[in-house]
Amino acid sequence: MSAAHIKNPLRLLPLLASIVAISPLAIDMYLPAMPTIAEELSTTPTAVQNSLSIYMAGYALGMLFFGPIADRIGRRRVVIIGLLGFAFFSVALAFAESIESFLTLRFFQAAVSSGATVVVPGVIRDMYGRHTAKGLSYVSMIMMIAPMIAPSIGSFILHFTGWRNIFLVLAVYAVLILALVLWKLPSSMPKKKNRQWLREFANNYRSVFANKAVRLDIFTSMFATFAFFCYLTSISYLYITHFGASEKSFSILFAINVIGLFISNIVNSRIVERFGSRKLLRFGSVYALFTGTTFFTVLQLDLGLYATAASIFLLLGSLAFITTNSDALVLNTFAEKSGTATAVIGTLRFGSGALAGPLLALLFDGTPSNFAWLVLGSVVLVLLMQLLNRKAVNI
């Protein structure tokens, strides 16, 4: 698939964003229902919270498998498999009767849904070429609507119909997107059949990891995403439990934080052609150190709810610069192996995200200091990766 085969590439962006939105919807819509799910399944809130880490682990492993498969059999087929599987396991989750079945189904829901989302960066790369970061920013801007409204949608469904219907709504969403995919998404030409496909599978991964500069960009993206997942895992405790915010205030502050991501993607899309992804990635790395240090200081000094929310707003914006531009640089380096490259990025991202919950729990001392320290450590590592990258490419 290439831009030449697409009459109007811009028309595909809302569809691509809707596909990627599956992940934040599946993560954020059921957050308000966690206490209710725990009560109905006769388990602890912590057990239900673990479903978030399990979802991320399943998503990471799924991308590891579906990325190279997309390069082999074509992206459209993998998207269809992913959406159908997501719909099936979402329906199954609505009928879960125990925490064990709930956690198992969440794992498979995530693993199979990764097939739908893993192909999107490759499609964007084909459409935008060396301006891939601009396309990724456009898709991210549209996709950001999902985490802004997901908790409110989940709360509405929970209040009027019960938590099980949250997953039925997710299934309906997947079916609607599938219909649009069948109608609008062009087919991509898979590679020529190779009987030694297992060797090709392994060689694709080996070639991606063998490039030192690319490897450092992937780790940059991973550490930035880890900071984001620390936020996602901790934010309800921070706002509601620590600062005493109401559920309504939580939804508003959560949406405002996401706007920070949205604004950064707008800015990035406007200036990336002028400055290039490499310069913007390095800017984002320095900016993230500033915003991460600011957030750390605000929390340590306990300056209150609104000062903390403002610092998180800035922090998330800096992380958006990092992930968008690092992904674009990796995809442009491996245009013919975009599925594999995306799988490597996604696996490390969501694999690190799966560790966020256990690490936060391990370091928890009754205060949000665990959150502050992990974020600070992440942004320091982000900057370190880019300093090493600068040395590797000798720029």
Stockholm file with secondary structure:
# STOCKHOLM 1.0

chainA/1-395         MSAAHIKNPLRLLPLLASIVAISPLAIDMYLPAMPTIAEELSTTPTAVQNSLSIYMAGYALGMLFFGPIADRIGRRRVVIIGLLGFAFFSVALAFAESIESFLTLRFFQAAVSSGATVVVPGVIRDMYGRHTAKGLSYVSMIMMIAPMIAPSIGSFILHFTGWRNIFLVLAVYAVLILALVLWKLPSSMPKKKNRQWLREFANNYRSVFANKAVRLDIFTSMFATFAFFCYLTSISYLYITHFGASEKSFSILFAINVIGLFISNIVNSRIVERFGSRKLLRFGSVYALFTGTTFFTVLQLDLGLYATAASIFLLLGSLAFITTNSDALVLNTFAEKSGTATAVIGTLRFGSGALAGPLLALLFDGTPSNFAWLVLGSVVLVLLMQLLNRKAVNI
#=GR chainA/1-395 SS CCGGGCSCGGGGHHHHHHHHTHHHHHHHTTGGGHHHHHHHTTSCHHHHHHHHHHHHHHHHHHHHHHHHHHHHHCHHHHHHHHHHHHHHHHHHHHTCCSHHHHHHHHHHHHHHHHHHHTTHHHHHHHHHGGGHHHHHHHHHHHHTHHHHHHHHHHHHHHHHTCTHHHHHHHHHHHHHHHHHHHHHCCCCCCCCCCTTHHHHHHHHHHHHHHCHHHHHHHHHHHHHHHHHHHHHHHHHIIIIIISCCCHHHHHHHHHHHHHHHHHHHHHHHHHHHHHCHHHHHHHHHHHHHHHHHHHHHHHHTTCCHHHHHHHHHHHHHHHHHHHHHHHHHHHHHTGGGHHHHHHHHHHHHHHHHHHHHHHHHHHCCSSTHHHHHHHHHHHHHHHHHHHHHHHHHTC
#=GC SS_cons         CCGGGCSCGGGGHHHHHHHHTHHHHHHHTTGGGHHHHHHHTTSCHHHHHHHHHHHHHHHHHHHHHHHHHHHHHCHHHHHHHHHHHHHHHHHHHHTCCSHHHHHHHHHHHHHHHHHHHTTHHHHHHHHHGGGHHHHHHHHHHHHTHHHHHHHHHHHHHHHHTCTHHHHHHHHHHHHHHHHHHHHHCCCCCCCCCCTTHHHHHHHHHHHHHHCHHHHHHHHHHHHHHHHHHHHHHHHHIIIIIISCCCHHHHHHHHHHHHHHHHHHHHHHHHHHHHHCHHHHHHHHHHHHHHHHHHHHHHHHTTCCHHHHHHHHHHHHHHHHHHHHHHHHHHHHHTGGGHHHHHHHHHHHHHHHHHHHHHHHHHHCCSSTHHHHHHHHHHHHHHHHHHHHHHHHHTC
//
